[in-house]
Amino acid sequence: MRVRAGFPFGPPTWPGSVARPPVERRTGVDFETDWARRYPARLARAVFVDQLLRPLVRALVPPHVHGVDRLEAVDGPVIFVANHQSHLDTAVLLSALPDRWRHHAVVAAAADYFFDNRLKGTLSALVLGALPVERGRVDRRPLEQARALLDEGWSIVIFPEGGRSPDGWGQPFRGGAAYLSMHGDFPVVPVHLDGTGRVLPKGAKRPTRAAVHVTFGSPLRPREGERTNGFAGRIEEAVAVLADERATDWWTARRRAALGTTPSLAGPDAGAWRRSWVLERGARKRPVRTWP
Amino acid sequence: MPRPGFVLDVDRSTPPTLFWHGEGFHLERLPAGSRIIYPPEPLDALSDPDEAIRRALLEPLDSEPLPALLKPGMKLTIAFDDISLPLPPMHRPDNRQRVIEAVLDMAAAAGVDDVQLIAALALHRRMTEAELRHALGDRIYDAFAPNGLLTQHDAEDPAGMLHLGTTDEGEDVEINRRAAESDLLVYVNINLVAMDGGHKSVATGLASYKSLRHHHNVRTMQHSRSFMDQHRSELHSSNWRMGRHLKASGVKIFQIETTLNTNMFPDQFAFLQKREWEWKAGDRARYLAASKSLERAPTRIARRIFQSMLAPHEMTSVQAGEVEAVHAVTTENVYRQQMVEVSGQTDILTMGLPYICPYNVHSVMNPILVMCTGLGYFFNLYRGQPLVRAGGVVIMSHPTPWEFSPVHHPSYIDFFEQVLAETTDPLEIEAKYEESFATDPWYIHLYRTGHAYHGVHPFYMWYWGAHALDHLGGVIIVGGDPAAVRRLGFKPASTMRDALEMATDVVGRDPSVTHLHCPPLLMADVTA
């Protein structure tokens, strides 16, 4: 049995008749990350990303990067919006980002997962430049913080599905990226990540070998009079078109987009086994053995 | 927003409670069902005290602005509170320095040449140069002291006192001649507890023994319920009569009163101001380091550590003008900082006495001052009715050493050795011994030329506790020198548990217990 040291050697007990004040949270969405954007932390992160993360990603899951040419005309801070299938997504996307954004980007990360304790929060902020966001409820504070960062010239990577895909199919996009773009006139670059869900799907403990593709789409901007929901839907469609482009070819994807027949990221509206069946058929390469 | 004070009901989950014990402190676990009265947190300080002072002087209460009262060729006297305030002494700049510099700026602008400063120390000891410099600042000291214009009140100087007649009740009103004969007397006060200030500033601070004995006596103190509540205090009634007589006699007083928050201890001792269950790891570490090292340190060293401590007090209000109008506002500000509502009396009142009281700054807290602090000051920190019921017991925690400062408290030594050896009854002491001590030429010589309290001062300390002695069924001192405690007429106990057990002999089985978690200062508003 563990014996606790009594007061004053140990912490005091709390009198039963005194109401406890609300605990001042320093984790979750309240985790302070400003320090991670100062020069010492940026230097450490740059060394980590360039000297360790990118070589590791290239060696283990070499991503095929497509569509970088679509970003040539883009200048200044950008909101990268990508689908989310795996914990590898952030590492792969950071590795694939063009140089001018890679060291000046923050990643919006789930506060309840990456910032639920001080150690994880510190590592997430230092290594990934992560910014805690609430995914379970609407909270304006992280949005205001993200907007302030965009104003300061930082780009933001957002996975608007709010979490990794549970079954390999996409989930509805939330409106945070669209809101940020509409309130600051920042371009949204849709990104489709393919294959990471096969390498390390949600729930898997060990990765398997599979091809990984990163496809950047053309920057999007809100249209005149467009509402946030409408723009969020357009961003989701743009990522779906990129997915279709990867599954078929650019021309087919463009034609289906024009006809409005682009397959949804969310997959068929069917029972679980059929959704899984379709997904397995779509896989280009079945895993043959566990890796490494 | 500072939290108000409150009364904690002790249960099994309540952590041990801090008790002061002279130059040290310890934690005691009080029985379940006891109550602990916690003081309010320190109020926010004035953001710009100098501007607040200037505004108070320009927009006084029931008085013309100070500049309008200052004229070339006039005789201006500025009197100020002595070393007994505030406690612990505050960090520089002291309130007195801030206020007096503002007053002198206006006097200089008005072309007033005849200005004199007087430390209003009544029958207290004279301040040292270092203490005066600390209170007034070097600028004031260097400008006035070398020219003999910074003086200390001498109640035994026949030529320096002026008798202004008697009040309606036959009380002699005799104050400092320079102050009485000035065209304007500016009094600069620091109001630490509700007893301070008002007419008591001049009528006591600048008075003589002949005048003081009318209210510093056993009857007055026994009829002051309490002397912290000016509306039920005979001490104040007498001072107010004298103050009004002064006004009627033509003494023009411009009163400036300041209040402080209860920020009493510097950062390394900040845990002394916190509620125990809110102590963080750093607080606990500092407590352990301080309490263990103080236990092992020689008393001389421990005393030096504490006596060199300066309080980070901050000014919470300043008001100036007519004495009574000013003091009404000041009292409200003191209550705002210190008042805690308490429901009902208790059988046993416990208190931990600190290392300091108004009369042992830079000195020794001798047994008589222990009695005065516990039964004079702490017992009287109430409004309404005493915290402890009639016939109840007070348990004090203090080492109560049989030790005196021969420089500061020479008459205390004789009072303790001769008077208390005979009797502890205040009335008998007053009738039999007061006159001889008050008029003893050696004590008067030490008071006038050294740094000694007046010969009669230990009597006043004893009278200060007269109401408590009359009210209580017993007094127990925990951890005190048994011989010294017995000489005071109290019972010594080794531990708090023993003391509580002993107290049941007086108040009966299963008594109610209340602990006064003080300092920081608080005042209990006790309802039935």
Boltz contact constraints between the chains, C-beta under 6 A:
constraints:
  - contact:
      token1: [A, 7]
      token2: [B, 15]
      max_distance: 6.0
  - contact:
      token1: [A, 8]
      token2: [B, 284]
      max_distance: 6.0
  - contact:
      token1: [A, 8]
      token2: [B, 287]
      max_distance: 6.0
  - contact:
      token1: [A, 8]
      token2: [B, 288]
      max_distance: 6.0
  - contact:
      token1: [A, 12]
      token2: [B, 15]
      max_distance: 6.0
  - contact:
      token1: [A, 12]
      token2: [B, 276]
      max_distance: 6.0
  - contact:
      token1: [A, 12]
      token2: [B, 277]
      max_distance: 6.0
  - contact:
      token1: [A, 12]
      token2: [B, 279]
      max_distance: 6.0
  - contact:
      token1: [A, 13]
      token2: [B, 13]
      max_distance: 6.0
  - contact:
      token1: [A, 13]
      token2: [B, 15]
      max_distance: 6.0
  - contact:
      token1: [A, 14]
      token2: [B, 277]
      max_distance: 6.0
  - contact:
      token1: [A, 15]
      token2: [B, 8]
      max_distance: 6.0
  - contact:
      token1: [A, 15]
      token2: [B, 13]
      max_distance: 6.0
  - contact:
      token1: [A, 15]
      token2: [B, 14]
      max_distance: 6.0
  - contact:
      token1: [A, 15]
      token2: [B, 277]
      max_distance: 6.0
  - contact:
      token1: [A, 16]
      token2: [B, 11]
      max_distance: 6.0
  - contact:
      token1: [A, 16]
      token2: [B, 13]
      max_distance: 6.0
  - contact:
      token1: [A, 17]
      token2: [B, 9]
      max_distance: 6.0
